[in-house]
Amino acid sequence: MTEATLTSTSASPTARQVWTRTRGIVLAVVILLAAAVAIAAIRSGAQHGRLDPRAADPYGSRATAELLGDRGVSTRVVTTLDEARSAAGADTTLLVAAPDLLTDHQQADLRAATKNSGGRTILIAPDSPSLGTLAPGVTADPAISFHSTLSPSCDLPAARRAGSADTGGIRYSTSDPGADVCYPSDGLPTLLRIPAATGNGDTVVLGAPDILYNNRLDKQGNASLALQLLGSRPHLVWYLPSLSDTSATDAGKKTFLDLLPSGWLWGTLQLFIAAGLAALWRARRLGPLVPERLPVAIRASETVEGRARLYRKANARDRAATALRSTTRTRLAPLIGVSPAQAHAPEALLPALSARLDGDGQALHVLLFGPPPSDDAALISLADQLDALEREVRRS
């Protein structure tokens, strides 16, 4: 029975094939990145931030700043905690556009600078993360207001003059008996004014930023309420927290895990559990071994030749010689009456072999247990001598 020689080809794609298949996607990604960088560079000089008094966008607050300027109130934008703290004073209103973006350390420093300054601090839509520090005694209700436009229902002069306004958002409760609670929704206010313990300062908590937006300023009594709350002092400092503020990186004694919200930690744990369940579902079931037929027939001579090439490439003459000698000893042992367990013991194999051939024991020891050959020629000579020895034993 003859065996056909089969040539095998690699199924893995070459680098050229991979580049040909993916170059279109790579080119599209490069073009998108270049376009994004160009657009960002062109628009980098414009101010389009939410609640930014320099922005004329629908959700900017430029109209509010201009109306305040017409009434003699100066507006200054700051983006760092140090600037906000140094600006606090009796003649200044400090508006914090995003209190929840401040770290615990930043909130504590800001509160320390404003609580006895005699000025007004306005917090825009603060939630639980910042209320405990910036407005002690105030808590946020988990359920927000379902109504946007609400009536004052309080004695605060600014609210009574403004009338209905779009303050519907986060609802609050306070334990301060002297606080003004205005614009209630289902019994809870959306605007609070908490007077300072000493001096003429106060803190205003506003549940929604709508009254400051350009596109909402002319609705209801939004403009009146915004101008009265922000224009009670001659100077308005508009604090827009920034990621570039170096004080935001001061985590105190907290570790990295302490800075992560609990939701992220629980979410990560759930992902690991889901991955484990998916691995169990898709894993191979343990069972008996199943024999599998090879897709091609490989001749034994090809295996030997391939292994020999590997030995030669690694310059491993010692390993090749050890394999040749070990195989020869294994085949010689049963021919001369030595058990397979003693085939690699010189004291058992060599005496029996010498008695069989009546030869030199020292020469046989060098041939079967000697040092590795020094070069390829010596390795080939060793193979020939071992082959000749085995033929001689079989003929004897």
KAHUUR-V661557 format. One record per residue. N is the residue number from 0. SS is DSSP state (H for helix, E for strand, - for the rest). PHI is phi in degrees with one decimal (none if undefined). Layout:
N	SS	PHI
N	SS	PHI
This chain:
0	-	none
1	-	-95.3
2	-	-113.9
3	-	-79.2
4	-	-82.3
5	-	-107.4
6	-	-96.7
7	-	-106.8
8	-	-119.4
9	-	-75.7
10	-	-88.0
11	-	-77.3
12	-	-69.8
13	-	-78.6
14	H	-62.3
15	H	-65.4
16	H	-66.2
17	H	-62.1
18	H	-64.3
19	H	-63.4
20	H	-76.1
21	H	-106.6
22	H	-65.5
23	H	-64.7
24	H	-66.0
25	H	-62.2
26	H	-63.4
27	H	-63.9
28	H	-63.8
29	H	-62.9
30	H	-64.4
31	H	-62.9
32	H	-64.7
33	H	-63.3
34	H	-64.8
35	H	-63.7
36	H	-64.8
37	H	-64.2
38	H	-64.1
39	H	-64.0
40	H	-68.0
41	H	-66.7
42	-	-94.7
43	-	-65.8
44	-	-84.3
45	-	-90.3
46	-	-104.2
47	-	-131.5
48	-	-78.8
49	-	-68.9
50	-	59.9
51	-	-90.3
52	-	-69.3
53	-	-98.1
54	-	-96.9
55	-	-96.3
56	-	-66.8
57	-	-54.9
58	-	-101.5
59	-	-85.1
60	-	-132.4
61	H	-65.5
62	H	-61.9
63	H	-62.3
64	H	-63.1
65	H	-68.3
66	H	-65.0
67	H	-65.7
68	H	-63.4
69	H	-63.8
70	-	-100.4
71	-	85.4
72	-	-96.8
73	E	-83.8
74	E	-119.3
75	E	-128.2
76	E	-95.2
77	E	-125.7
78	-	-126.4
79	-	-123.6
80	H	-66.3
81	H	-61.3
82	H	-65.4
83	H	-65.9
84	H	-66.2
85	H	-69.2
86	H	-83.6
87	-	-64.7
88	-	-170.9
89	-	-66.5
90	-	-100.7
91	E	-129.6
92	E	-103.1
93	E	-103.9
94	E	-101.0
95	E	-103.1
96	-	-71.8
97	-	-140.7
98	H	-60.8
99	H	-70.6
100	H	-80.3
101	-	-78.4
102	-	-75.3
103	H	-57.4
104	H	-65.0
105	H	-64.1
106	H	-61.4
107	H	-64.9
108	H	-65.3
109	H	-66.5
110	H	-64.1
111	H	-63.1
112	H	-81.3
113	H	-108.5
114	-	-66.6
115	-	-119.3
116	-	-78.1
117	-	84.4
118	-	-95.6
119	E	-109.7
120	E	-116.9
121	E	-113.3
122	E	-105.6
123	E	-93.4
124	-	49.3
125	-	-72.5
126	-	-119.0
127	H	-54.3
128	H	-58.8
129	H	-115.3
130	H	-63.6
131	H	-58.9
132	H	-98.4
133	H	-79.2
134	-	-139.4
135	-	-58.9
136	-	89.5
137	E	-107.2
138	E	-127.5
139	E	-96.9
140	-	-81.1
141	-	-60.8
142	-	-92.7
143	-	-83.7
144	-	-72.9
145	-	-86.8
146	-	-116.1
147	-	-85.9
148	E	-93.1
149	E	-130.0
150	-	-94.9
151	-	-60.2
152	-	53.0
153	-	-155.6
154	-	-99.1
155	-	-64.9
156	H	-54.8
157	H	-61.2
158	H	-71.0
159	H	-65.6
160	H	-70.4
161	H	-74.7
162	-	76.2
163	-	-62.1
164	E	-150.7
165	E	-87.4
166	-	-106.3
167	-	-62.5
168	-	-173.5
169	-	-75.4
170	-	-103.4
171	E	-127.8
172	E	-141.1
173	E	-139.2
174	-	-98.3
175	-	-82.2
176	-	-69.7
177	-	-92.2
178	-	-77.1
179	E	-90.2
180	E	-112.3
181	E	-129.7
182	E	50.0
183	E	-73.9
184	E	-133.5
185	-	54.1
186	-	91.1
187	E	-115.9
188	E	-75.2
189	E	-110.6
190	E	-139.8
191	E	-127.0
192	E	-124.1
193	E	-108.5
194	E	-68.8
195	-	-70.0
196	-	-64.8
197	-	-133.6
198	-	82.7
199	-	-101.7
200	-	-76.1
201	E	-157.7
202	E	-124.1
203	E	-109.5
204	E	-109.3
205	E	-112.6
206	-	-75.7
207	-	-148.8
208	-	-88.7
209	H	-57.3
210	H	-67.8
211	H	-100.7
212	-	-72.2
213	-	-60.6
214	-	-83.2
215	-	-119.8
216	-	-65.0
217	-	-90.0
218	-	-94.8
219	-	49.4
220	-	-104.2
221	H	-60.7
222	H	-62.6
223	H	-62.1
224	H	-66.1
225	H	-62.2
226	H	-65.7
227	H	-73.2
228	H	-70.4
229	H	-88.2
230	-	-106.3
231	-	-74.3
232	-	-123.3
233	-	-70.1
234	E	-123.8
235	E	-120.3
236	E	-107.9
237	E	-101.0
238	E	-93.9
239	-	-107.4
240	-	-55.1
241	-	-125.2
242	-	-70.4
243	-	-80.1
244	-	-68.7
245	H	-65.1
246	H	-68.2
247	H	-70.7
248	H	-87.4
249	-	-82.8
250	-	-96.0
251	-	64.8
252	-	-96.4
253	-	-78.1
254	-	-87.9
255	H	-62.6
256	H	-67.6
257	H	-67.0
258	H	-79.1
259	-	-77.1
260	-	-60.4
261	H	-60.5
262	H	-60.7
263	H	-67.4
264	H	-65.4
265	H	-66.0
266	H	-63.3
267	H	-63.9
268	H	-61.9
269	H	-65.1
270	H	-64.2
271	H	-64.0
272	H	-63.2
273	H	-63.2
274	H	-64.1
275	H	-63.7
276	H	-65.2
277	H	-65.0
278	H	-65.3
279	H	-64.4
280	H	-69.0
281	H	-93.3
282	-	-69.0
283	-	-71.3
284	-	-76.9
285	-	-73.6
286	-	-165.6
287	-	-66.4
288	-	-68.0
289	-	-112.8
290	-	-66.5
291	-	-129.6
292	-	-73.5
293	-	-68.9
294	-	-68.3
295	-	-135.6
296	-	-92.4
297	-	-116.8
298	-	-71.3
299	H	-62.5
300	H	-63.6
301	H	-68.7
302	H	-64.0
303	H	-62.0
304	H	-64.8
305	H	-64.8
306	H	-67.7
307	H	-64.3
308	H	-62.8
309	H	-63.7
310	H	-61.1
311	H	-68.2
312	H	-65.0
313	-	-87.2
314	-	56.7
315	-	-99.6
316	H	-67.4
317	H	-65.3
318	H	-67.0
319	H	-63.2
320	H	-65.5
321	H	-61.2
322	H	-65.9
323	H	-64.7
324	H	-66.2
325	H	-63.7
326	H	-65.8
327	H	-63.2
328	H	-62.8
329	H	-62.9
330	H	-78.3
331	H	-74.7
332	H	-54.9
333	H	-66.9
334	H	-73.2
335	-	-111.8
336	-	82.1
337	-	-104.8
338	-	-66.9
339	H	-57.6
340	H	-67.9
341	H	-101.6
342	-	-66.0
343	-	-108.1
344	-	-102.4
345	H	-57.7
346	H	-66.8
347	H	-100.5
348	H	-78.9
349	H	-67.1
350	H	-60.0
351	H	-65.7
352	H	-71.1
353	H	-65.1
354	H	-66.3
355	H	-73.2
356	H	-101.9
357	-	56.4
358	-	-115.5
359	-	-81.8
360	H	-65.3
361	H	-66.2
362	H	-64.7
363	H	-64.8
364	H	-64.1
365	H	-64.6
366	H	-69.2
367	H	-94.1
368	H	-131.2
369	-	-76.7
370	-	-72.7
371	-	-67.9
372	-	-66.7
373	-	-85.0
374	-	-149.0
375	H	-65.6
376	H	-64.0
377	H	-65.9
378	H	-65.7
379	H	-64.5
380	H	-63.3
381	H	-62.7
382	H	-62.5
383	H	-64.9
384	H	-66.5
385	H	-64.3
386	H	-65.5
387	H	-65.8
388	H	-62.1
389	H	-65.1
390	H	-65.0
391	H	-65.7
392	H	-65.2
393	H	-67.2
394	H	-81.1
395	-	-75.7
